[in-house]
Amino acid sequence: MAKRAGETTFPDWVTPMAATLTQDRFTGPEWVFERKFDGIRLLAFKDGRDVKLFSRNQLPQELPEVARAIAALPAENLILDGEMTWHTADRRFYVFDIMWLNGTDLRALPLERRREHLEKLPLKPPLELVERIHVAHPWEQACAEGWEGVIAKRLGSPYEPRRSPAWLKMKCEVMQTFVVGGFTDPQGARVGLGALLVGHFQGNDLLFAGKVGTGFDSKLLHDLRRRLDQLEVSSSPFTSGKGLPRHAHWVRPEIAVEVGFIEWTVHKKLRHPRLLRVIR
């Protein structure tokens, strides 16, 4: 990919911006929301008629139909970022950002300006522009329609070559009821307790499922600590205790909580759990 007179050198590679996982659910005028697709990250580099496609790890991708569609775009050179879906017969490259256009590096531009450039490109199948979600609770729409989740993007933010808090991914959660078998002490400025140690019964055995340390406010932390102190016992109620912290308070498993989490790990623990509510 050669340099032309008077132009910035067209790069062979740019590090893709990555989203940070969040368990918060929010909206606000400074954020826009997009669908999170279940596919592979794809970066497209067009320089003249030459098109190269790479995964996020810079592995070349052979996608002739996508390459032809990008080669036909009315731009001398450009770099597109998006997600290639594989799970349908009609495979698409869903484009959500543009980092380079006609000799100009666009990464320092705010998100909305980059979007304006992207919307001017006549994308045709298998290329498709990722649409913005305009509902009150986009994560609820995502889960109801079977999506992987949504991405929240902060207006005014540049395209950064790192995992950035300006892009936040909200994955759809599994919800399940667990019982509390213990808790840890708070650290630093935390009040009440650090995390709940939760589990589920298999027959008469209480199997440890993990620590839940988010989803609380200060009042709930104090209220739970008062309740748990009254249930404290000297030994762990968990039959299976692999992964339990060394220093913990044990309680009779009488408090039930609803927990949202992304998935079960291979070690049968909760991945990214958060407290939704105390049931009893």
VMD Tcl script that draws the C-alpha trace (Angstrom):
set ca {
  {0.00 0.00 0.00}
  {1.97 2.91 -1.33}
  {2.21 6.54 -0.31}
  {0.94 9.17 -2.77}
  {2.34 12.69 -3.11}
  {0.81 15.07 -0.61}
  {-1.04 12.34 1.31}
  {-0.57 10.68 4.65}
  {0.93 7.22 4.40}
  {-1.81 4.63 4.17}
  {-1.21 2.15 6.99}
  {-0.81 -1.58 6.59}
  {-2.55 -2.07 9.95}
  {-4.39 -0.17 12.68}
  {-5.11 -1.54 16.13}
  {-8.88 -1.92 16.50}
  {-10.77 -0.19 19.28}
  {-12.27 -2.64 21.77}
  {-15.32 -2.31 24.01}
  {-15.22 -2.70 27.78}
  {-17.73 -5.07 29.35}
  {-20.10 -3.36 31.76}
  {-22.77 -4.70 34.05}
  {-24.43 -1.27 34.30}
  {-27.63 -0.63 32.37}
  {-28.10 3.01 31.45}
  {-29.08 5.50 28.76}
  {-28.35 9.19 28.31}
  {-28.05 11.91 25.66}
  {-24.28 11.44 25.48}
  {-24.60 7.79 24.40}
  {-25.74 5.96 21.28}
  {-26.51 2.25 21.12}
  {-25.85 -0.39 18.47}
  {-26.51 -4.10 18.21}
  {-23.67 -6.39 19.25}
  {-23.36 -9.05 16.57}
  {-22.22 -12.61 17.16}
  {-19.49 -12.99 14.53}
  {-15.85 -12.15 13.96}
  {-14.33 -8.68 14.02}
  {-13.32 -7.67 10.51}
  {-11.15 -4.76 9.39}
  {-11.15 -3.86 5.70}
  {-8.29 -1.96 4.02}
  {-8.92 -0.56 0.52}
  {-6.11 1.16 -1.39}
  {-7.09 1.74 -5.01}
  {-8.48 -1.60 -6.20}
  {-6.42 -3.52 -3.65}
  {-8.52 -4.81 -0.72}
  {-7.19 -6.66 2.29}
  {-9.34 -8.11 5.07}
  {-8.08 -8.94 8.55}
  {-9.40 -10.30 11.82}
  {-8.81 -8.30 15.00}
  {-5.61 -10.34 15.49}
  {-4.36 -9.29 12.04}
  {-5.04 -12.68 10.46}
  {-5.87 -12.41 6.71}
  {-9.45 -13.31 5.81}
  {-10.52 -14.67 2.41}
  {-13.98 -13.26 1.71}
  {-14.21 -12.63 -2.06}
  {-17.75 -11.20 -2.07}
  {-16.93 -8.74 0.70}
  {-13.66 -7.75 -0.97}
  {-15.43 -7.08 -4.30}
  {-18.10 -4.94 -2.62}
  {-15.45 -2.87 -0.82}
  {-13.37 -2.50 -3.99}
  {-16.43 -1.02 -5.72}
  {-16.89 1.75 -3.14}
  {-16.21 5.29 -4.48}
  {-13.16 5.96 -2.32}
  {-9.51 5.89 -3.34}
  {-8.56 4.44 0.01}
  {-10.37 3.69 3.24}
  {-10.36 1.51 6.34}
  {-13.62 0.09 7.67}
  {-14.34 -1.64 10.96}
  {-17.20 -4.05 11.59}
  {-18.41 -7.55 12.33}
  {-18.74 -10.43 9.89}
  {-21.66 -12.71 10.70}
  {-21.42 -16.42 9.95}
  {-24.56 -17.96 11.39}
  {-26.98 -17.22 8.57}
  {-27.11 -18.24 4.93}
  {-27.07 -14.55 3.97}
  {-23.71 -13.57 5.46}
  {-23.09 -9.87 5.99}
  {-20.27 -7.52 6.92}
  {-21.93 -5.14 9.37}
  {-19.87 -1.94 9.27}
  {-19.90 0.30 12.35}
  {-16.89 2.63 11.95}
  {-14.52 4.20 9.46}
  {-10.93 5.04 10.42}
  {-9.50 6.30 7.13}
  {-10.86 7.96 4.00}
  {-9.10 9.32 0.91}
  {-5.73 9.99 2.46}
  {-7.09 11.27 5.78}
  {-6.81 9.56 9.14}
  {-10.24 9.94 10.76}
  {-9.49 8.32 14.09}
  {-9.13 11.62 15.99}
  {-12.58 12.79 14.83}
  {-15.50 12.45 17.25}
  {-17.75 9.44 16.82}
  {-20.58 11.37 15.20}
  {-18.29 12.91 12.56}
  {-16.91 9.50 11.63}
  {-20.49 8.26 11.39}
  {-21.33 11.06 8.94}
  {-18.50 9.94 6.65}
  {-19.61 6.34 6.96}
  {-23.25 7.11 6.12}
  {-22.20 8.75 2.86}
  {-20.73 5.49 1.56}
  {-23.15 3.55 -0.69}
  {-22.88 0.24 1.14}
  {-24.52 -2.65 -0.71}
  {-24.88 -6.33 0.26}
  {-22.96 -8.06 1.67}
  {-21.99 -4.72 3.26}
  {-24.47 -3.21 5.69}
  {-24.35 -0.22 8.01}
  {-25.00 -1.06 11.66}
  {-28.18 0.73 12.68}
  {-28.60 2.75 15.84}
  {-31.10 1.53 18.43}
  {-33.73 4.09 19.44}
  {-35.68 2.52 22.31}
  {-35.86 3.31 26.01}
  {-34.08 0.13 27.13}
  {-31.93 -1.19 24.26}
  {-30.56 -4.15 26.26}
  {-34.13 -5.41 26.80}
  {-34.75 -5.35 23.05}
  {-31.45 -7.17 22.51}
  {-32.31 -10.01 24.87}
  {-35.93 -10.26 23.69}
  {-34.79 -10.63 20.08}
  {-32.01 -13.10 20.86}
  {-29.06 -10.80 20.18}
  {-25.73 -11.20 21.93}
  {-26.14 -7.74 23.45}
  {-25.66 -4.05 22.68}
  {-22.75 -1.64 22.46}
  {-23.02 1.80 24.06}
  {-20.79 4.41 22.39}
  {-20.05 7.84 23.83}
  {-20.63 10.77 21.51}
  {-17.56 12.96 20.98}
  {-15.14 10.07 21.49}
  {-12.21 9.39 19.11}
  {-11.30 5.96 17.75}
  {-8.76 4.63 20.24}
  {-6.34 1.71 19.70}
  {-7.24 0.07 23.02}
  {-10.05 -1.33 25.15}
  {-11.86 1.88 25.90}
  {-14.57 3.00 28.36}
  {-15.99 5.10 25.52}
  {-17.37 1.83 24.07}
  {-19.23 -0.32 26.58}
  {-20.69 -3.72 25.80}
  {-23.81 -4.89 27.57}
  {-24.26 -8.61 27.06}
  {-27.57 -10.37 27.50}
  {-27.75 -12.11 30.83}
  {-28.97 -15.38 32.22}
  {-31.04 -14.92 35.38}
  {-31.13 -17.54 38.13}
  {-31.95 -17.81 41.81}
  {-29.16 -18.73 44.23}
  {-28.83 -18.99 48.00}
  {-26.27 -17.11 50.04}
  {-23.86 -19.32 51.98}
  {-21.36 -16.69 53.05}
  {-19.85 -13.29 52.43}
  {-16.54 -11.46 52.50}
  {-15.56 -8.34 54.39}
  {-15.57 -4.97 52.61}
  {-12.30 -3.51 51.35}
  {-11.28 0.12 51.01}
  {-14.25 2.50 50.90}
  {-16.74 -0.36 50.54}
  {-19.35 -0.64 53.30}
  {-21.30 -3.55 54.75}
  {-19.78 -6.47 52.90}
  {-17.47 -7.21 50.01}
  {-19.23 -9.95 48.04}
  {-21.90 -12.57 48.56}
  {-20.83 -16.21 48.22}
  {-23.69 -17.91 46.44}
  {-24.57 -21.45 45.50}
  {-27.32 -23.79 44.33}
  {-28.59 -27.08 45.66}
  {-28.02 -30.38 43.92}
  {-29.95 -32.80 46.05}
  {-28.78 -32.07 49.58}
  {-25.46 -30.63 48.41}
  {-24.94 -26.87 48.22}
  {-22.56 -26.25 45.32}
  {-20.54 -23.03 45.31}
  {-21.29 -20.95 42.19}
  {-19.15 -17.86 42.77}
  {-18.88 -14.40 44.31}
  {-21.37 -11.62 43.59}
  {-19.88 -8.21 44.29}
  {-21.87 -5.79 42.11}
  {-25.48 -4.65 41.96}
  {-25.61 -3.19 45.47}
  {-26.17 0.28 46.84}
  {-24.96 1.38 50.30}
  {-28.33 0.84 51.98}
  {-28.62 -2.72 50.65}
  {-25.04 -3.50 51.71}
  {-25.79 -2.39 55.28}
  {-29.16 -4.17 55.37}
  {-27.72 -7.43 54.08}
  {-24.84 -7.31 56.53}
  {-27.25 -6.97 59.45}
  {-29.29 -9.94 58.22}
  {-26.24 -12.08 57.48}
  {-24.66 -11.40 60.88}
  {-27.73 -13.00 62.48}
  {-27.27 -16.15 60.34}
  {-23.53 -16.59 60.85}
  {-22.24 -20.12 61.55}
  {-18.77 -21.51 62.21}
  {-18.31 -23.69 59.13}
  {-19.00 -23.48 55.40}
  {-22.40 -24.78 54.23}
  {-20.99 -25.47 50.77}
  {-20.40 -29.16 49.98}
  {-18.31 -28.27 46.94}
  {-15.97 -25.47 47.92}
  {-13.44 -25.17 45.12}
  {-12.72 -21.49 44.58}
  {-14.01 -20.32 47.95}
  {-12.00 -17.46 49.49}
  {-9.81 -18.32 52.45}
  {-11.20 -15.62 54.69}
  {-14.97 -15.52 54.69}
  {-17.99 -15.46 56.96}
  {-20.31 -18.47 56.69}
  {-24.08 -18.28 57.10}
  {-27.05 -20.59 57.11}
  {-28.34 -20.69 53.49}
  {-31.65 -18.97 54.16}
  {-31.39 -15.83 51.99}
  {-32.26 -16.25 48.31}
  {-31.10 -13.79 45.64}
  {-31.68 -13.40 41.92}
  {-28.44 -13.01 39.98}
  {-27.81 -11.98 36.39}
  {-24.72 -13.41 34.71}
  {-23.31 -13.89 31.22}
  {-22.66 -17.62 31.26}
  {-21.26 -20.54 33.27}
  {-17.50 -21.02 33.09}
  {-15.89 -24.40 32.40}
  {-15.32 -24.61 36.16}
  {-19.08 -24.26 36.84}
  {-18.79 -20.73 38.19}
  {-20.74 -17.60 37.24}
  {-19.12 -15.30 34.70}
  {-19.66 -11.56 35.39}
  {-22.46 -11.97 37.96}
  {-24.43 -9.05 39.39}
  {-27.14 -8.93 42.01}
  {-30.58 -8.20 40.59}
  {-32.68 -8.46 43.74}
  {-33.01 -10.10 47.13}
  {-35.92 -12.51 46.97}
  {-36.25 -13.32 50.65}
}
mol new
graphics top color blue
foreach p $ca { graphics top sphere $p radius 0.5 }
foreach p [lrange $ca 0 end-1] q [lrange $ca 1 end] { graphics top cylinder $p $q radius 0.2 }
display resetview
